[in-house]
Amino acid sequence: MSKPVYIVGLDIGTTKIACIVGEKMPNGKIEIRGYGKTESTGVKRGMVFNIDQTVDAIKRAVAQASEQSKVEIKSVNVGIAGHHIKSLQHRGILIRENANVQISDQELDKLKQDMYKIGISPGEEIINVIPQEYIVDDEPGIRHPKGMLGNKLEANFHVIIGQTSAVKNIIQCIEYAGLKMENMILEPIASAAAVLGEDEKEAGVAIVDIGGGTTDIAVFYDSIIYHTAVIPFGGNIITEDIRQGCSIIKKHAEEIKVKFGSAVANENSEDEVVSIPGIRGREPKEISFKNLASIIQARLEEIFDLVNFEIQKVNSEHKLIAGIVLTGGGSMMKHIRQLAEFKTRLS
């Protein structure tokens, strides 16, 4: 019997830190063996702002996953998000020494590695480089040029950039928790791998992952990733709006958002109300479902306006036939689909 191969994913989010252990099966599938989840208190908008609290939460989530899966966890694959993330398109060119020799993996790798040397602003670093398509002797649209012949090899790349300090803080947290980092993956790309089908990516689709602190976007067309972006708003800011708008404490704001919240105010009546207990013997407060929904709708409209702005960067030249796929905790909101379709004009 061959030794089992385990893969561990770690998601350092704004509201929760989740760790999941999978075993790679002979058929290439991954079977989930265990997971752990703890509240995240040291992360804001996808960025670590308290190392100790984050390390503590990582340790607890990893311990839970380790106990449930009966696997000793030493290394993890980590997701990165945060409003500091941005992306750009860049083209690389390689003039080959011998046009009669087949294009090799080494040449493709050299083109990709050259992208890590492009000029970016101080305090930033390249997190990932994803090849979109290759061009051999001015013939575009080639996905797998290995083995082909040609003088000139070019490639279009999707380059993902992040703040050096934000990346280092995540690495530091992983190391302080006694773990080794295998890979760092951009959250929207991980979400896309999890929930999108190949036919959707080919038709043109935008995945919108509404988390606690950020909303992550990845846009695909013709099975190529064209754009990634992170918006610094998520479910937490909606909770904050409810807290201020209804003058209640954060815990109650989160509870009524999850239980009674709706993304469209007109779908709710003024007569339906929820009663919130008063603080230390004060009178309880009554909040109408319609009032609650109008607070939520206002903020979600702003988020979808920003989502639409990012999608339009691609959608003007490539139509997204498969529309939008919503995921993440924020996508569980009632009537959110109607609002998303209305604001973006996409299915």
Residue frames relative to the residue before (quaternion, step in Angstrom):
aa qw qx qy qz dx dy dz
M 1.0000 0.0000 0.0000 0.0000 0.00 0.00 0.00
S 0.3728 -0.7182 0.5339 0.2452 3.58 -0.87 0.91
K 0.5914 -0.5925 0.4213 0.3488 3.54 -1.22 0.61
P 0.4851 -0.6757 0.4522 0.3219 3.65 -0.87 0.83
V 0.2841 -0.7431 0.5833 0.1642 3.57 -1.11 0.74
Y 0.1144 -0.8112 0.5724 0.0348 3.57 -0.67 1.12
I 0.1338 -0.7627 0.6288 0.0705 3.56 -1.12 0.77
V 0.1272 -0.8071 0.5745 0.0486 3.58 -0.85 0.98
G 0.1570 -0.7751 0.6077 0.0727 3.56 -0.91 1.00
L 0.0748 -0.7886 0.6096 0.0297 3.56 -1.02 0.84
D 0.1099 -0.7950 0.5961 0.0209 3.56 -0.69 1.16
I 0.1319 -0.7919 0.5942 0.0493 3.57 -0.44 1.23
G 0.0138 0.8463 -0.5284 0.0664 3.54 0.06 1.33
T 0.6565 -0.5192 0.3841 0.3898 3.54 -1.35 0.08
T 0.7618 0.3322 -0.1932 0.5215 3.59 1.03 -0.75
K 0.8169 0.0293 -0.0111 0.5759 3.59 1.06 -0.65
I 0.2548 -0.7041 0.6323 0.1988 3.52 -1.33 0.41
A 0.0570 -0.8244 0.5626 -0.0244 3.55 -0.60 1.17
C 0.1023 -0.7711 0.6273 0.0365 3.54 -1.08 0.85
I 0.0120 -0.8150 0.5787 -0.0256 3.60 -0.84 0.93
V 0.2154 -0.7850 0.5744 0.0869 3.57 -0.94 0.98
G 0.0239 -0.7998 0.5996 -0.0117 3.57 -0.79 1.04
E 0.2773 -0.7318 0.5939 0.1870 3.54 -1.17 0.61
K 0.3678 -0.7271 0.5373 0.2177 3.56 -0.83 1.01
M 0.2502 -0.7894 0.5488 0.1146 3.56 -0.65 1.17
P 0.6722 -0.5124 0.3416 0.4110 3.62 -1.21 0.43
N 0.6830 0.4884 -0.2939 0.4567 3.62 1.11 -0.64
G 0.6099 -0.5850 0.3400 0.4126 3.60 1.31 0.16
K 0.5576 0.5942 -0.3906 0.4284 3.59 1.26 -0.24
I 0.3110 -0.7316 0.5683 0.2120 3.56 -1.28 0.32
E 0.2016 -0.7715 0.5951 0.1000 3.57 -0.80 1.03
I 0.3901 -0.7231 0.5199 0.2338 3.58 -0.82 1.01
R 0.1863 -0.8092 0.5525 0.0721 3.55 -0.79 1.06
G 0.7955 -0.1793 0.1234 0.5654 3.60 1.14 -0.46
Y 0.0535 -0.7988 0.5975 0.0450 3.55 -1.21 0.40
G 0.1538 -0.7655 0.6175 0.0952 3.55 -1.29 0.41
K 0.0579 -0.8033 0.5927 -0.0017 3.57 -1.08 0.69
T 0.0385 0.7909 -0.6100 0.0306 3.59 -0.87 0.92
E 0.5867 -0.5613 0.4415 0.3819 3.53 -1.25 0.41
S 0.2986 -0.7525 0.5636 0.1643 3.54 -1.03 0.86
T 0.0538 -0.8265 0.5603 0.0047 3.58 -0.61 1.10
G 0.7123 0.4737 -0.2599 0.4480 3.60 1.19 -0.40
V 0.6589 0.4866 -0.3008 0.4885 3.59 1.29 0.22
K 0.0282 -0.7808 0.6241 0.0063 3.57 -0.99 0.88
R 0.8482 -0.0262 -0.0220 0.5286 3.57 -0.87 1.02
G 0.7320 -0.4570 0.2277 0.4510 3.54 0.96 0.93
M 0.6867 0.4512 -0.2873 0.4922 3.62 1.26 -0.03
V 0.4685 -0.6750 0.4959 0.2809 3.56 -1.01 0.88
F 0.0084 -0.8023 0.5966 0.0153 3.60 -0.85 0.94
N 0.7490 0.2030 -0.1924 0.6006 3.59 1.28 0.01
I 0.3435 -0.7840 0.4848 0.1795 3.56 -0.24 1.35
D 0.6824 0.5160 -0.3054 0.4181 3.62 0.77 -1.04
Q 0.6803 0.4853 -0.2953 0.4631 3.58 0.86 -0.96
T 0.6557 0.5113 -0.3114 0.4600 3.58 1.00 -0.83
V 0.6391 0.5200 -0.3213 0.4667 3.61 0.95 -0.89
D 0.6470 0.5280 -0.3107 0.4540 3.57 0.96 -0.91
A 0.6760 0.4906 -0.2864 0.4694 3.59 0.94 -0.94
I 0.6195 0.5316 -0.3380 0.4683 3.60 1.04 -0.78
K 0.6526 0.5270 -0.3149 0.4442 3.58 0.88 -0.96
R 0.6785 0.4955 -0.2966 0.4540 3.59 0.93 -0.93
A 0.6611 0.5038 -0.3091 0.4622 3.61 0.94 -0.88
V 0.6608 0.5042 -0.2968 0.4701 3.59 1.00 -0.90
A 0.6367 0.5306 -0.3272 0.4540 3.59 0.99 -0.82
Q 0.6384 0.5231 -0.3202 0.4651 3.61 0.98 -0.85
A 0.6794 0.4918 -0.2843 0.4644 3.58 0.89 -1.00
S 0.6444 0.5317 -0.3064 0.4563 3.56 1.04 -0.85
E 0.6634 0.5097 -0.2935 0.4626 3.57 0.99 -0.92
Q 0.6928 0.4839 -0.2828 0.4537 3.57 0.91 -0.93
S 0.7493 0.4033 -0.2162 0.4787 3.59 0.99 -0.85
K 0.3111 -0.7586 0.4983 0.2818 3.61 1.32 -0.36
V 0.5233 0.5943 -0.4181 0.4451 3.57 1.12 0.79
E 0.3618 -0.7042 0.5608 0.2423 3.58 -0.97 0.85
I 0.2223 -0.8076 0.5373 0.0981 3.59 -0.54 1.21
K 0.0562 -0.8157 0.5757 -0.0056 3.57 -0.68 1.15
S 0.8066 0.1193 -0.0523 0.5765 3.59 1.04 -0.73
V 0.1610 -0.8049 0.5699 0.0374 3.56 -1.15 0.73
N 0.3263 -0.6719 0.6213 0.2370 3.53 -1.36 0.41
V 0.1670 -0.8463 0.5048 0.0333 3.55 -0.48 1.23
G 0.3346 -0.7213 0.5713 0.2034 3.55 -1.08 0.78
I 0.1084 -0.7855 0.6046 0.0759 3.58 -1.06 0.70
A 0.0305 0.7547 -0.6550 0.0235 3.56 -1.08 0.83
G 0.2968 0.7594 -0.5494 0.1829 3.61 -1.07 -0.62
H 0.5620 -0.6555 0.3984 0.3094 3.55 -1.07 0.80
H 0.5488 0.6091 -0.4003 0.4094 3.61 1.27 -0.05
I 0.5480 0.6340 -0.3895 0.3821 3.60 1.26 -0.29
K 0.1135 0.7681 -0.6282 0.0504 3.57 -1.04 0.80
S 0.2339 -0.7843 0.5583 0.1357 3.57 -1.20 0.34
L 0.0453 -0.7834 0.6182 0.0463 3.54 -1.26 0.43
Q 0.4154 -0.6720 0.5477 0.2753 3.57 -1.30 0.37
H 0.0290 0.7974 -0.6016 0.0378 3.58 -1.00 0.79
R 0.2621 -0.7689 0.5623 0.1546 3.57 -1.08 0.70
G 0.1759 -0.7743 0.6012 0.0898 3.54 -1.00 0.90
I 0.1438 -0.7943 0.5870 0.0613 3.59 -1.09 0.75
L 0.0338 -0.7810 0.6236 -0.0007 3.57 -1.03 0.86
I 0.1979 -0.7505 0.6196 0.1172 3.60 -0.68 1.11
R 0.3135 -0.7978 0.4908 0.1560 3.58 -0.53 1.19
E 0.5362 -0.6448 0.4488 0.3088 3.55 -1.11 0.74
N 0.8075 0.0846 -0.0153 0.5836 3.57 0.99 -0.84
A 0.3307 -0.7862 0.4952 0.1651 3.57 -0.45 1.26
N 0.6698 0.5136 -0.2974 0.4463 3.62 1.23 -0.39
V 0.5899 0.5250 -0.3779 0.4833 3.57 1.30 0.13
Q 0.5348 -0.6458 0.4408 0.3203 3.58 -0.97 0.84
I 0.5259 -0.6146 0.4862 0.3307 3.57 -1.13 0.72
S 0.2146 -0.8168 0.5303 0.0748 3.56 -0.78 1.11
D 0.6728 -0.4671 0.3894 0.4213 3.56 -1.34 0.22
Q 0.6181 0.5714 -0.3401 0.4193 3.58 1.05 -0.83
E 0.6628 0.5035 -0.3028 0.4642 3.59 1.01 -0.83
L 0.6353 0.5162 -0.3182 0.4782 3.57 1.03 -0.83
D 0.6545 0.5142 -0.3033 0.4640 3.55 1.03 -0.86
K 0.6298 0.5376 -0.3349 0.4497 3.60 1.04 -0.80
L 0.6216 0.5423 -0.3311 0.4582 3.59 1.01 -0.86
K 0.6771 0.4948 -0.2817 0.4663 3.56 0.95 -0.97
Q 0.6727 0.5065 -0.2999 0.4483 3.60 0.89 -0.95
D 0.5948 0.5780 -0.3565 0.4302 3.60 1.13 -0.66
M 0.5906 0.5913 -0.3600 0.4147 3.59 1.15 -0.62
Y 0.6265 0.5516 -0.3352 0.4368 3.58 1.13 -0.63
K 0.6657 0.5003 -0.2981 0.4666 3.60 1.29 -0.22
I 0.4634 0.6931 -0.4610 0.3038 3.62 1.22 -0.07
G 0.5739 -0.6299 0.4105 0.3245 3.57 -1.14 0.67
I 0.0529 0.7763 -0.6263 0.0475 3.56 -0.85 1.01
S 0.6853 -0.4994 0.3310 0.4141 3.59 -1.24 0.31
P 0.5876 -0.5603 0.4358 0.3884 3.61 -1.17 0.54
G 0.7732 0.3271 -0.2488 0.4830 3.58 -1.06 0.76
E 0.6738 0.4278 -0.3014 0.5217 3.58 1.31 0.13
E 0.0710 -0.7864 0.6092 0.0741 3.55 -1.24 0.38
I 0.5085 -0.6322 0.4890 0.3203 3.55 -1.24 0.49
I 0.2759 -0.7833 0.5416 0.1308 3.55 -0.71 1.14
N 0.8125 -0.0591 0.0971 0.5718 3.56 0.91 -0.91
V 0.1447 -0.7546 0.6338 0.0894 3.54 -1.23 0.62
I 0.0588 -0.8135 0.5786 -0.0059 3.59 -0.64 1.13
P 0.3548 -0.7305 0.5354 0.2323 3.61 -0.68 1.05
Q 0.2681 -0.7682 0.5607 0.1537 3.61 -0.93 0.89
E 0.7582 -0.2133 0.1525 0.5969 3.58 0.84 -1.00
Y 0.3416 -0.7257 0.5612 0.2044 3.55 -1.28 0.47
I 0.1901 -0.7485 0.6258 0.1095 3.55 -1.23 0.59
V 0.0634 -0.7940 0.6045 0.0109 3.59 -0.67 1.12
D 0.8286 -0.1111 0.0108 0.5486 3.59 -0.62 1.20
D 0.7152 -0.4898 0.2204 0.4472 3.56 0.86 1.17
E 0.5220 0.5866 -0.4360 0.4397 3.61 1.24 0.39
P 0.1946 -0.8416 0.4923 0.1071 3.62 -0.22 1.24
G 0.7332 0.4863 -0.3004 0.3683 3.54 -1.41 -0.12
I 0.4652 0.6667 -0.4651 0.3505 3.61 1.14 0.47
R 0.2963 -0.7790 0.5304 0.1548 3.59 -0.79 1.05
H 0.8117 0.1238 -0.0224 0.5704 3.57 0.92 -0.96
P 0.0745 -0.8582 0.5071 0.0299 3.61 0.15 1.24
K 0.4190 0.7202 -0.4713 0.2891 3.61 1.26 -0.15
G 0.7855 0.3012 -0.2363 0.4863 3.56 -0.89 0.97
M 0.5860 0.5736 -0.3760 0.4315 3.60 1.25 -0.27
L 0.3679 -0.6957 0.5647 0.2484 3.56 -1.33 0.24
G 0.2975 0.7622 -0.5426 0.1901 3.58 -1.12 0.57
N 0.5481 -0.6268 0.4598 0.3086 3.56 -1.31 0.46
K 0.8181 0.1740 -0.0303 0.5473 3.51 0.84 -1.11
L 0.1024 -0.7828 0.6130 0.0303 3.54 -0.86 1.02
E 0.0072 0.7929 -0.6085 0.0329 3.57 -0.75 1.09
A 0.0523 -0.7935 0.6042 0.0516 3.56 -1.26 0.33
N 0.3076 -0.6998 0.6104 0.2078 3.52 -1.20 0.67
F 0.1049 -0.8154 0.5690 0.0190 3.57 -0.83 1.02
H 0.2993 -0.6852 0.6317 0.2046 3.51 -1.28 0.61
V 0.1052 -0.8284 0.5501 0.0044 3.58 -0.39 1.28
I 0.1633 -0.7959 0.5794 0.0648 3.59 -0.73 1.11
I 0.1193 -0.8162 0.5652 -0.0094 3.54 -0.73 1.20
G 0.0021 -0.7971 0.6038 -0.0062 3.58 -1.09 0.75
Q 0.6259 -0.5260 0.4125 0.4018 3.56 -1.30 0.22
T 0.5207 -0.6619 0.4460 0.3033 3.57 -0.84 1.01
S 0.6705 0.5100 -0.3135 0.4383 3.61 0.87 -0.93
A 0.6434 0.5250 -0.3237 0.4534 3.61 1.00 -0.81
V 0.6496 0.5088 -0.3041 0.4762 3.58 1.02 -0.87
K 0.6696 0.5096 -0.2975 0.4510 3.59 0.93 -0.95
N 0.6302 0.5427 -0.3354 0.4426 3.59 1.04 -0.76
I 0.6409 0.5082 -0.3240 0.4754 3.58 1.03 -0.77
I 0.6484 0.5152 -0.3170 0.4622 3.59 0.92 -0.94
Q 0.6381 0.5428 -0.3123 0.4479 3.57 1.01 -0.90
C 0.6493 0.5235 -0.3093 0.4568 3.59 0.96 -0.92
I 0.6418 0.5229 -0.3163 0.4633 3.58 0.99 -0.90
E 0.6930 0.4832 -0.2792 0.4563 3.58 0.88 -0.99
Y 0.6493 0.5145 -0.3144 0.4635 3.60 0.99 -0.81
A 0.6575 0.4891 -0.3063 0.4844 3.57 1.20 -0.56
G 0.5475 -0.6549 0.3734 0.3633 3.60 1.33 0.17
L 0.5824 0.5836 -0.3621 0.4349 3.58 1.21 0.50
K 0.3492 -0.6962 0.5799 0.2390 3.54 -1.33 0.33
M 0.3429 -0.7448 0.5319 0.2115 3.57 -0.98 0.79
E 0.3116 -0.7560 0.5521 0.1628 3.57 -0.68 1.16
N 0.7975 -0.0844 0.1263 0.5838 3.56 0.72 -1.17
M 0.2130 -0.7166 0.6369 0.1883 3.53 -1.30 0.38
I 0.0856 -0.8188 0.5673 -0.0215 3.56 -0.65 1.19
L 0.4585 -0.6633 0.5105 0.2987 3.56 -0.98 0.81
E 0.5586 -0.6669 0.3845 0.3088 3.58 -0.76 1.12
P 0.6902 0.4744 -0.3300 0.4355 3.68 0.72 -0.87
I 0.6311 0.5193 -0.3407 0.4647 3.60 1.12 -0.60
A 0.6250 0.5209 -0.3273 0.4805 3.58 1.09 -0.75
S 0.6418 0.5199 -0.3159 0.4669 3.60 0.98 -0.88
A 0.6489 0.5263 -0.3118 0.4525 3.57 0.99 -0.90
A 0.6450 0.5213 -0.3158 0.4609 3.57 0.99 -0.88
A 0.6847 0.5059 -0.2785 0.4445 3.56 1.08 -0.78
V 0.8529 0.2430 -0.0856 0.4541 3.60 0.77 -0.95
L 0.6639 0.5003 -0.3306 0.4468 3.64 1.16 -0.21
G 0.3378 -0.7114 0.5779 0.2142 3.55 -1.17 0.69
E 0.6537 -0.5295 0.3689 0.3953 3.57 -1.24 0.45
D 0.6384 0.5360 -0.3353 0.4390 3.60 1.04 -0.77
E 0.6259 0.5303 -0.3344 0.4639 3.60 1.09 -0.72
K 0.6600 0.5112 -0.3066 0.4573 3.58 0.93 -0.94
E 0.6566 0.5102 -0.3112 0.4601 3.57 1.03 -0.77
A 0.6855 0.4973 -0.2829 0.4502 3.59 0.94 -0.91
G 0.5079 -0.6021 0.4425 0.4285 3.56 1.14 -0.70
V 0.2019 0.7843 -0.5484 0.2082 3.56 -0.47 1.22
A 0.1986 -0.7378 0.6268 0.1526 3.55 -1.23 0.54
I 0.1958 -0.7512 0.6156 0.1353 3.57 -0.86 0.94
V 0.0928 -0.7861 0.6110 0.0140 3.56 -0.87 1.03
D 0.0936 -0.8136 0.5737 -0.0142 3.56 -0.39 1.31
I 0.1245 -0.8179 0.5606 0.0366 3.58 -0.27 1.30
G 0.0764 -0.8214 0.5652 -0.0023 3.57 -0.25 1.30
G 0.7406 -0.3875 0.2964 0.4622 3.56 -1.26 -0.37
G 0.8187 0.2489 -0.1034 0.5070 3.56 0.84 -1.02
T 0.8041 0.1547 -0.0633 0.5705 3.58 1.14 -0.60
T 0.2655 -0.6932 0.6329 0.2200 3.53 -1.37 0.25
D 0.1767 -0.8148 0.5491 0.0589 3.57 -0.55 1.22
I 0.1169 -0.7987 0.5896 0.0286 3.57 -0.99 0.88
A 0.0431 0.7481 -0.6622 -0.0008 3.55 -1.15 0.75
V 0.1508 -0.7988 0.5798 0.0554 3.59 -0.84 1.00
F 0.0970 -0.7919 0.6029 0.0110 3.56 -0.85 1.10
Y 0.0695 0.7584 -0.6475 0.0282 3.54 -1.21 0.62
D 0.8330 0.0595 -0.0763 0.5447 3.57 -0.92 0.94
S 0.6375 -0.5696 0.2813 0.4358 3.57 1.16 0.89
I 0.6025 0.5278 -0.3688 0.4716 3.61 1.25 0.31
I 0.4030 -0.6802 0.5461 0.2768 3.59 -1.05 0.73
Y 0.1681 -0.8279 0.5325 0.0533 3.57 -0.66 1.15
H 0.8248 0.0137 0.0461 0.5633 3.57 1.02 -0.66
T 0.0071 -0.7565 0.6532 0.0315 3.56 -1.15 0.70
A 0.0614 0.7888 -0.6090 0.0567 3.57 -1.10 0.70
V 0.1895 -0.7519 0.6187 0.1264 3.54 -1.27 0.49
I 0.1960 -0.7734 0.5967 0.0863 3.57 -0.75 1.13
P 0.4127 -0.7665 0.4327 0.2345 3.64 -0.71 1.02
F 0.5959 0.5203 -0.3929 0.4688 3.62 1.04 0.73
G 0.0883 0.7855 -0.6095 0.0609 3.56 -1.09 0.74
G 0.8266 -0.2481 0.1787 0.4724 3.55 -1.23 -0.51
N 0.6182 0.5857 -0.3467 0.3933 3.59 1.06 -0.71
I 0.6633 0.5052 -0.3192 0.4505 3.57 1.01 -0.78
I 0.5864 0.5480 -0.3639 0.4727 3.59 1.20 -0.52
T 0.6271 0.5291 -0.3220 0.4723 3.59 1.02 -0.84
E 0.6521 0.5204 -0.2994 0.4628 3.57 1.00 -0.90
D 0.6261 0.5334 -0.3249 0.4668 3.60 1.06 -0.81
I 0.6562 0.5031 -0.3024 0.4742 3.59 0.98 -0.91
R 0.6257 0.5525 -0.3295 0.4412 3.58 1.00 -0.89
Q 0.7225 0.4277 -0.2454 0.4847 3.57 0.87 -0.97
G 0.6922 0.5095 -0.2840 0.4250 3.56 0.90 -0.97
C 0.7631 0.3289 -0.1800 0.5264 3.58 1.08 -0.70
S 0.3413 -0.7695 0.4678 0.2695 3.61 1.36 -0.04
I 0.4662 0.6317 -0.4793 0.3923 3.57 0.72 1.16
I 0.5993 -0.5698 0.4003 0.3948 3.61 -1.22 0.25
K 0.6952 -0.5268 0.3087 0.3793 3.55 -1.22 0.64
K 0.6328 0.5534 -0.3378 0.4234 3.59 0.95 -0.89
H 0.6865 0.4678 -0.2771 0.4828 3.59 0.93 -0.92
A 0.6093 0.5587 -0.3460 0.4438 3.60 1.08 -0.75
E 0.6577 0.5037 -0.2984 0.4740 3.59 0.96 -0.91
E 0.6590 0.5295 -0.3080 0.4366 3.60 0.96 -0.94
I 0.7206 0.4292 -0.2778 0.4683 3.61 0.78 -0.94
K 0.5685 0.5743 -0.3852 0.4457 3.61 1.17 -0.52
V 0.7063 0.4665 -0.2595 0.4650 3.57 0.86 -1.04
K 0.7422 0.4376 -0.2354 0.4498 3.61 0.86 -0.96
F 0.8466 0.1886 -0.0453 0.4957 3.58 0.77 -1.02
G 0.4572 0.7301 -0.4197 0.2859 3.58 1.29 -0.12
S 0.0222 -0.7712 0.6362 0.0039 3.56 -1.23 0.61
A 0.4580 -0.7121 0.4709 0.2477 3.57 -1.08 0.76
V 0.7470 0.3109 -0.1931 0.5550 3.60 1.25 -0.26
A 0.4063 -0.7588 0.4598 0.2183 3.58 -0.45 1.27
N 0.6722 0.5351 -0.3029 0.4124 3.62 0.94 -0.86
E 0.5962 0.5592 -0.3644 0.4462 3.59 1.26 -0.24
N 0.7036 0.4293 -0.2452 0.5104 3.62 1.28 -0.12
S 0.3533 -0.7397 0.5294 0.2186 3.59 -1.13 0.58
E 0.5993 -0.5754 0.4313 0.3519 3.56 -1.26 0.56
D 0.6357 0.5869 -0.3242 0.3825 3.59 1.13 -0.73
E 0.6531 0.4994 -0.3242 0.4680 3.59 1.10 -0.63
V 0.0387 0.8160 -0.5737 0.0600 3.57 -0.70 1.07
V 0.2352 -0.7232 0.6245 0.1779 3.53 -1.32 0.40
S 0.2966 -0.7672 0.5472 0.1552 3.55 -0.96 0.91
I 0.1798 -0.7836 0.5907 0.0689 3.56 -0.80 1.08
P 0.4544 -0.6932 0.4719 0.3005 3.64 -0.72 0.97
G 0.4816 -0.6709 0.4855 0.2868 3.59 -1.04 0.79
I 0.5368 -0.6199 0.4622 0.3375 3.57 -1.22 0.46
R 0.8646 -0.0901 0.0246 0.4937 3.59 -0.86 1.05
G 0.8182 -0.3143 0.1372 0.4615 3.54 0.53 1.23
R 0.4845 0.6446 -0.4590 0.3729 3.59 1.22 0.07
E 0.6779 -0.4937 0.3552 0.4129 3.56 -1.30 0.35
P 0.4786 -0.6494 0.4901 0.3302 3.63 -1.02 0.68
K 0.3808 -0.7239 0.5358 0.2095 3.56 -1.24 0.60
E 0.2063 -0.7628 0.5952 0.1458 3.56 -1.06 0.69
I 0.0685 -0.7963 0.6010 -0.0032 3.55 -0.80 1.08
S 0.3516 -0.7431 0.5243 0.2219 3.60 -0.75 0.98
F 0.5971 -0.5845 0.4200 0.3541 3.55 -1.15 0.73
K 0.6440 0.5409 -0.3202 0.4361 3.57 1.06 -0.81
N 0.6450 0.5165 -0.3068 0.4723 3.56 1.01 -0.86
L 0.6332 0.5332 -0.3089 0.4683 3.55 1.01 -0.91
A 0.6887 0.4919 -0.2779 0.4545 3.57 0.89 -1.00
S 0.6415 0.5245 -0.3463 0.4398 3.62 1.02 -0.70
I 0.6051 0.5339 -0.3479 0.4773 3.62 1.13 -0.63
I 0.6729 0.4946 -0.2863 0.4696 3.58 0.93 -1.00
Q 0.6578 0.5343 -0.3117 0.4296 3.58 0.91 -0.96
A 0.6314 0.5543 -0.3372 0.4247 3.59 0.94 -0.88
R 0.7088 0.4457 -0.2661 0.4777 3.58 0.89 -0.94
L 0.6561 0.5086 -0.3243 0.4534 3.60 0.95 -0.79
E 0.5973 0.5505 -0.3629 0.4566 3.59 1.11 -0.64
E 0.6346 0.5225 -0.3218 0.4699 3.57 1.02 -0.82
I 0.6497 0.5144 -0.3159 0.4622 3.60 0.94 -0.92
F 0.7046 0.4621 -0.2770 0.4619 3.61 0.88 -0.93
D 0.5671 0.5581 -0.3859 0.4668 3.60 1.17 -0.43
L 0.6699 0.4841 -0.2856 0.4850 3.59 1.00 -0.87
V 0.6050 0.5390 -0.3387 0.4783 3.58 1.10 -0.77
N 0.6701 0.5138 -0.2917 0.4494 3.56 0.90 -0.98
F 0.6089 0.5583 -0.3331 0.4545 3.57 1.07 -0.81
E 0.6784 0.4802 -0.2820 0.4791 3.60 0.97 -0.91
I 0.6583 0.5152 -0.3101 0.4528 3.59 0.97 -0.90
Q 0.6422 0.5537 -0.3262 0.4178 3.60 1.00 -0.84
K 0.5392 0.6174 -0.4045 0.4057 3.59 1.20 -0.45
V 0.7453 0.3401 -0.1824 0.5437 3.57 1.19 -0.64
N 0.6775 0.5648 -0.2931 0.3689 3.55 0.90 -1.04
S 0.5634 0.6066 -0.3956 0.3975 3.60 1.17 -0.46
E 0.7654 0.3216 -0.1952 0.5221 3.60 1.07 -0.70
H 0.7737 0.2096 -0.1226 0.5852 3.60 1.15 -0.58
K 0.3164 -0.7679 0.5243 0.1879 3.60 -0.51 1.13
L 0.3104 -0.7520 0.5548 0.1741 3.58 -0.91 0.95
I 0.2137 -0.8250 0.5144 0.0952 3.56 0.08 1.35
A 0.7147 0.4375 -0.2568 0.4815 3.60 1.00 -0.79
G 0.4664 -0.7314 0.4132 0.2772 3.60 1.29 0.15
I 0.6923 -0.4427 0.3721 0.4317 3.53 -1.06 -0.90
V 0.1557 -0.7344 0.6486 0.1256 3.56 -1.15 0.68
L 0.2036 -0.7908 0.5694 0.0947 3.58 -0.66 1.15
T 0.0969 0.7755 -0.6209 0.0605 3.57 -1.01 0.81
G 0.5810 0.5680 -0.4367 0.3862 3.60 -1.28 0.04
G 0.7116 -0.4885 0.3132 0.3962 3.55 -1.28 0.43
G 0.6619 0.5373 -0.3045 0.4248 3.58 1.00 -0.83
S 0.6158 0.5761 -0.3446 0.4125 3.59 1.19 -0.49
M 0.5503 0.6212 -0.3880 0.4010 3.60 1.30 -0.13
M 0.4603 0.7013 -0.4404 0.3201 3.61 1.27 -0.20
K 0.5278 -0.6377 0.4667 0.3114 3.57 -1.01 0.90
H 0.8548 0.1550 -0.1399 0.4751 3.59 -1.14 0.79
I 0.3751 0.7477 -0.4879 0.2496 3.64 1.20 0.20
R 0.5939 0.5903 -0.3595 0.4119 3.56 1.13 -0.67
Q 0.6462 0.5231 -0.3187 0.4552 3.58 0.96 -0.92
L 0.6755 0.4999 -0.2958 0.4542 3.57 0.92 -0.94
A 0.6444 0.5269 -0.3195 0.4529 3.60 0.98 -0.89
E 0.6701 0.4938 -0.3003 0.4658 3.60 0.95 -0.88
F 0.6534 0.5194 -0.3093 0.4557 3.57 1.01 -0.84
K 0.7238 0.4543 -0.2538 0.4531 3.62 0.86 -0.93
T 0.7836 0.3468 -0.1818 0.4824 3.62 0.97 -0.77
R 0.3129 -0.7670 0.4872 0.2763 3.58 1.30 -0.36
L 0.5740 0.5359 -0.3990 0.4734 3.58 1.16 0.65
S 0.5220 -0.6376 0.4522 0.3413 3.59 -1.09 0.63
